[in-house]
Amino acid sequence: MKTPRFIQLHHEDREAVREELLRGLLAPAAHCSPKYLYDALGSRLFEAITELPEYYPTRTEAAIFRAHGADMAVCLPPACTLVDLGAGNCGKAASLFAQFAPRRYVAVDIAVDFLRGALENVQRQHPTLDMVGVGVDFSETLDLPPEVDWPDPAPRVLFYPGSSIGNFTPEEALAFLRRAHAACTDGGLLIGVDLVKDRAELEAAYDDALGVTAAFNLNLLRHVNRLTGTDFVVRDWQHVALYNTERQRIEMHLQARHEVVVRTPRGPRAFRAGERIHTENSYKWTVTAFAELLTAAGFRSPRHWLDTDARFAVFWSAR
């Protein structure tokens, strides 16, 4: 059995993280990057969210892969290197190995330590497949180390499921896709995209009846306290999710239940009753608009597959 190789490129700068968070929280319109939703508890809560009846994206995308995986496999270059962006537990990519038959699997996430157990488990199930874990913040760079192509380079297929592209503004999404285009040498991009749909369905998906998404959003405050030394009290805040029709995006916010004063290393930050901290966007796309975005990023001949209700799309586009 082969052994996975691990490469850690991202090294957290705690002071830079602290400065970024404080800058956002002290801004006139307070905000925080959604990446800080995913501490250890936040990651487990998100896994629970994907099991909720209201949260359609995960199961809908999985149904598309089951129905159309063979068609997708025909598009991919043979014996490719499958580069899984935000690999997590590696389960989505691993479920496609039999159809895609990659030569090599590269699991990319911000920390190798998080990937280690998952990748070792997948390696036991696929003992002959070459596997590499890369710790990098791929939202900032897609410059993968040459070691991922050792010992024999293969066309790279970047795999970005789950509609995480929605966390980027359209301008940021275009910049990201241009980086992806440069990174997928002789290959292409396979990406999941959530589509514009009814407001009620969208808002329910981000504000479920059990309150799991609310707990996920509120847990951010505990994480921020640990990272910055602030003293947010969770019970002072409530979860808000709304669909911004004009911008075609779900917005998640934390809203002050009453007047709140939060201590920070830079002095107190007062929040009025009803004032919000913007924690996440999830942009929704039409099929036509996302195909045009791929083309603008340099990709060729985008094609897509939909679920039966046209709620979600998986796109393939060659470099």
C-alpha positions in Angstrom: 0.0 0.0 0.0 1.2 3.5 -0.8 1.6 6.1 1.8 0.2 9.7 1.5 2.7 12.5 1.3 2.0 15.7 3.2 3.2 19.3 2.4 2.4 22.2 4.7 2.7 25.6 2.9 0.3 27.7 5.0 1.7 28.9 8.3 -0.8 30.9 10.4 0.3 34.4 11.4 -1.7 34.9 14.5 -1.0 38.6 14.7 -2.2 39.1 11.1 -5.3 37.1 11.9 -6.0 39.2 15.0 -5.5 42.5 13.0 -7.8 41.3 10.2 -10.6 40.4 12.6 -10.3 43.6 14.7 -10.2 45.8 11.6 -13.5 44.2 10.4 -15.2 44.3 13.8 -14.3 47.9 14.4 -15.4 49.1 11.0 -18.5 51.3 10.8 -20.3 48.3 9.1 -18.9 45.5 11.1 -17.9 42.3 9.2 -16.0 39.1 9.5 -14.6 36.7 6.9 -16.7 33.4 6.7 -13.5 31.4 7.0 -13.6 32.1 10.8 -16.9 30.2 11.1 -14.9 27.0 10.7 -13.1 26.3 14.0 -13.4 22.7 15.3 -16.9 23.1 16.6 -18.0 25.2 13.6 -16.8 22.5 11.2 -18.8 19.8 13.1 -21.9 22.1 13.1 -21.6 22.6 9.3 -21.5 18.8 8.8 -24.8 18.7 10.8 -26.2 21.4 8.6 -25.6 19.3 5.5 -27.9 16.6 7.0 -30.9 19.1 7.5 -33.9 18.7 5.3 -33.9 22.5 4.5 -30.2 22.4 3.4 -30.6 21.1 -0.2 -27.1 21.8 -1.7 -25.1 18.9 -0.4 -27.6 16.1 -1.3 -28.6 17.8 -4.5 -25.0 18.0 -5.7 -24.5 14.4 -4.7 -27.5 13.4 -6.8 -26.0 15.1 -9.8 -22.7 13.3 -9.4 -24.6 9.9 -9.1 -26.7 10.6 -12.2 -24.0 12.2 -14.4 -20.7 11.1 -13.1 -20.0 8.8 -16.1 -20.7 11.7 -18.4 -18.3 13.9 -16.5 -15.6 11.2 -16.6 -15.7 11.3 -20.4 -14.8 15.0 -20.3 -11.8 14.6 -18.0 -8.4 13.9 -19.4 -7.4 10.3 -18.7 -5.1 9.5 -15.8 -5.3 13.0 -14.4 -4.2 14.5 -11.1 -7.4 15.3 -9.2 -6.8 18.4 -7.1 -9.5 18.6 -4.4 -9.9 22.2 -3.1 -11.2 22.3 0.4 -11.0 18.6 0.6 -12.3 18.2 4.2 -12.9 14.5 4.9 -12.1 13.8 1.2 -15.4 11.9 0.9 -16.8 13.7 -2.2 -13.8 13.1 -4.3 -13.3 9.6 -3.1 -16.8 8.7 -4.2 -15.8 9.6 -7.7 -12.5 7.7 -8.0 -14.0 4.6 -9.6 -15.5 6.6 -12.4 -12.8 9.3 -12.8 -9.8 6.9 -12.4 -7.3 9.6 -11.5 -3.5 8.8 -11.5 -3.0 10.9 -8.4 -5.2 12.6 -5.8 -4.1 15.9 -4.2 -6.2 17.0 -1.2 -5.9 20.7 -0.5 -7.0 22.3 2.7 -5.6 25.0 5.0 -4.0 22.6 7.4 -2.3 19.3 6.8 -3.1 18.1 10.3 -6.8 18.2 9.5 -6.2 16.3 6.3 -3.9 13.6 7.7 -6.5 11.2 9.2 -8.9 11.6 6.3 -6.3 11.0 3.7 -4.8 8.0 5.5 -8.3 6.5 5.7 -8.9 7.1 1.9 -5.5 5.6 1.2 -6.4 2.4 2.9 -9.5 2.1 0.7 -7.4 2.9 -2.5 -4.0 1.4 -1.7 -2.5 1.9 -5.2 -3.5 5.5 -5.8 -0.8 8.2 -5.3 -2.0 10.7 -2.7 -0.7 14.0 -1.5 -2.1 16.4 1.2 -1.3 20.1 0.8 -1.8 22.6 3.5 -2.5 26.0 1.8 -5.0 28.8 1.9 -6.2 28.3 -1.7 -8.5 31.4 -1.5 -5.2 33.4 -1.6 -3.0 31.2 -3.9 -3.2 28.2 -6.1 0.5 27.9 -6.7 0.9 24.2 -5.8 4.4 22.9 -5.1 6.2 20.9 -7.8 6.1 17.8 -5.4 2.5 17.2 -6.3 3.5 16.2 -9.8 6.2 13.8 -8.7 7.3 11.4 -10.1 5.3 11.9 -13.3 3.3 15.0 -14.2 -0.3 14.5 -15.3 -3.0 16.9 -16.4 -4.6 18.6 -13.4 -8.3 18.6 -12.8 -9.3 21.1 -10.1 -12.3 19.8 -8.2 -14.3 22.5 -6.2 -17.6 21.1 -5.1 -20.2 22.3 -2.6 -20.9 25.8 -4.1 -18.2 27.4 -2.0 -17.6 29.7 -5.0 -20.6 31.5 -3.7 -18.6 32.9 -0.7 -16.8 35.1 -3.2 -18.2 38.3 -4.7 -18.5 38.1 -8.5 -15.2 40.1 -8.8 -13.4 37.8 -6.3 -14.9 34.8 -8.1 -13.5 35.9 -11.4 -10.0 36.4 -9.8 -10.2 33.0 -8.2 -11.2 31.3 -11.4 -8.3 33.0 -13.3 -6.0 31.5 -10.7 -7.7 28.1 -11.1 -7.2 28.4 -14.9 -3.5 29.0 -14.4 -3.2 26.0 -12.0 -5.0 23.3 -14.0 -2.3 22.6 -16.5 -3.6 20.7 -19.5 -6.7 19.8 -17.6 -9.8 21.8 -16.4 -12.2 22.6 -13.6 -15.1 20.7 -12.2 -17.1 23.0 -9.9 -20.4 23.0 -8.0 -22.6 26.1 -8.3 -25.8 26.9 -6.4 -28.5 28.5 -8.6 -30.9 31.4 -8.2 -34.2 30.2 -6.9 -37.2 31.0 -4.7 -36.4 33.3 -1.7 -38.3 31.2 0.8 -36.4 28.0 -0.2 -33.0 29.9 0.0 -33.7 31.5 3.4 -35.0 28.3 4.9 -31.7 26.6 3.9 -29.7 29.2 5.9 -32.1 29.5 8.8 -33.4 26.0 9.6 -36.1 25.2 12.1 -33.8 23.3 14.5 -31.5 26.3 14.8 -28.3 24.5 13.7 -27.3 27.2 11.3 -27.9 29.8 14.0 -25.6 27.9 16.3 -23.0 27.7 13.6 -23.1 31.5 13.0 -23.2 32.3 16.7 -20.2 30.1 17.4 -18.2 32.6 15.4 -18.3 34.9 18.4 -16.6 32.3 20.6 -13.9 31.8 18.0 -13.3 35.5 17.6 -13.0 35.9 21.4 -10.2 33.2 21.4 -8.4 34.8 18.5 -8.6 38.4 19.5 -9.3 38.7 23.2 -12.7 40.3 22.8 -15.6 39.5 25.2 -18.6 38.8 23.0 -21.5 37.2 24.9 -23.4 34.8 22.6 -26.8 35.4 24.2 -26.5 39.1 23.3 -26.8 38.2 19.6 -29.2 36.5 17.2 -28.7 34.9 13.8 -30.1 36.6 10.7 -30.2 35.1 7.2 -31.8 36.9 4.3 -31.8 36.8 0.5 -30.7 40.0 -1.1 -32.6 39.9 -4.4 -30.7 42.7 -6.1 -27.3 41.1 -5.5 -28.6 37.5 -5.8 -27.0 36.4 -2.6 -27.9 35.0 0.8 -26.4 37.1 3.6 -25.8 35.9 7.1 -25.5 38.4 9.9 -25.3 38.4 13.7 -27.7 41.1 15.1 -27.4 42.7 18.5 -30.5 41.9 20.6 -30.1 45.1 22.5 -27.4 47.8 23.0 -24.0 46.0 23.5 -20.6 47.2 24.4 -17.8 44.7 23.5 -14.3 45.1 24.9 -11.5 44.8 22.4 -7.7 45.2 22.6 -8.2 48.5 20.9 -10.9 49.8 23.2 -14.7 49.3 23.5 -16.9 48.8 20.5 -20.5 49.8 21.0 -23.3 48.2 18.9 -26.8 49.6 18.8 -29.8 47.4 19.2 -30.4 45.8 15.8 -26.9 46.6 14.5 -25.4 43.7 12.6 -22.0 42.0 12.0 -22.0 40.6 8.4 -20.5 37.1 8.6 -21.1 35.4 5.2 -22.4 35.9 1.7 -23.5 33.0 -0.5 -24.0 34.2 -4.1 -26.4 32.4 -6.3 -25.8 32.2 -10.1 -27.8 31.5 -13.2 -26.4 28.9 -15.6 -25.8 31.5 -18.3 -24.0 34.0 -16.0 -21.7 31.3 -14.5 -20.8 30.0 -17.9 -19.9 33.5 -19.0 -17.8 33.9 -15.8 -15.8 30.7 -16.7 -15.2 32.0 -20.2 -14.1 35.4 -18.9 -11.6 33.5 -16.7 -10.1 31.8 -19.7 -11.8 28.4 -19.7 -13.1 26.8 -22.8 -16.5 25.3 -23.8 -18.2 25.1 -20.4 -20.8 22.5 -20.0 -23.0 21.7 -17.1 -25.3 19.1 -15.4 -28.4 19.9 -13.4 -30.6 18.1 -10.8 -34.1 17.3 -11.9 -35.5 20.6 -10.3 -32.7 22.8 -11.7 -31.7 24.0 -8.2 -28.0 23.2 -8.5 -25.4 22.8 -11.3 -22.0 21.1 -11.7 -19.9 22.7 -14.4 -17.0 21.3 -16.3 -14.7 23.5 -18.3 -11.4 22.7 -20.0 -8.4 24.9 -19.8 
